[in-house]
Amino acid sequence: QVQLVESGGGLVQAGGSLRLSCAASGRAFNSYYMAWFRQAPGKERDFVAAISWSTTSTWYADLVKGRFTISRDNAKKMVYLQMNSLKPEDTAAYYCAADPYYSETDRTYDYWGQGTQVTVSS
């Protein structure tokens, strides 16, 4: 079992930055792939980024490549999403997810946080 709690969302102007955090508790955190997804109102939940347990591999959705950076600190059981050059279309609820296997499909992830809202004004 893994429990996930996101924080760091808020209101920011276009071009600004935010850093999301995901605090994990439970066993075997170091063996899980960690990912961020986002869901805008009326839309499906989309993959944003993922990172391997060893931190050597990261994956990004094309829409955020070059602007967002995912990282993790296994000792602290934390996952981060640094978001730069934010755009109004990045507005969504952002969710942290964990699973023993890598995937860019939300339904394959076993554990989810409650989400944190990011709003980017134009």
NORWOPE-V235245 format. One line per field, one symbol per residue. ss: DSSP state (h for helix, s for strand, l for the rest). phi: phi as a letter, one per 30 degrees, with the letter a starting at -180 (. if undefined). burial: I if it has 9 or more other C-alpha atoms within 8 Angstrom, else O. Layout:
ss: ???
phi: ???
burial: ???
//
This chain:
ss: lssssssllssssllllsssssssssllhhhlssssssslllllsssssssllllllssslllllllssssssllllssssssllllhhhlssssssssllllllhhhllsslllssssssl
phi: .bcbbcajdlcbdejdbbbcbbccbjdiedccdcbcbbbdeibddcdcabbdddidbbbbdedceiccbcabbddchbbbbdcchdbedddadcbcbbadbdaccdddddbbddjbdcbccc
burial: OIIIIIIIIOOIIIOIIIIIIIIIIOOOIOOIIIIIIIIIOOOOIIIIIIIIIOIOOIOIIOOIOOIIIIIIOOOOIIIIIIIIIIIIOIIIIIIIIIIOOOOOOIOOIOIIIOIIIIIIIO
//
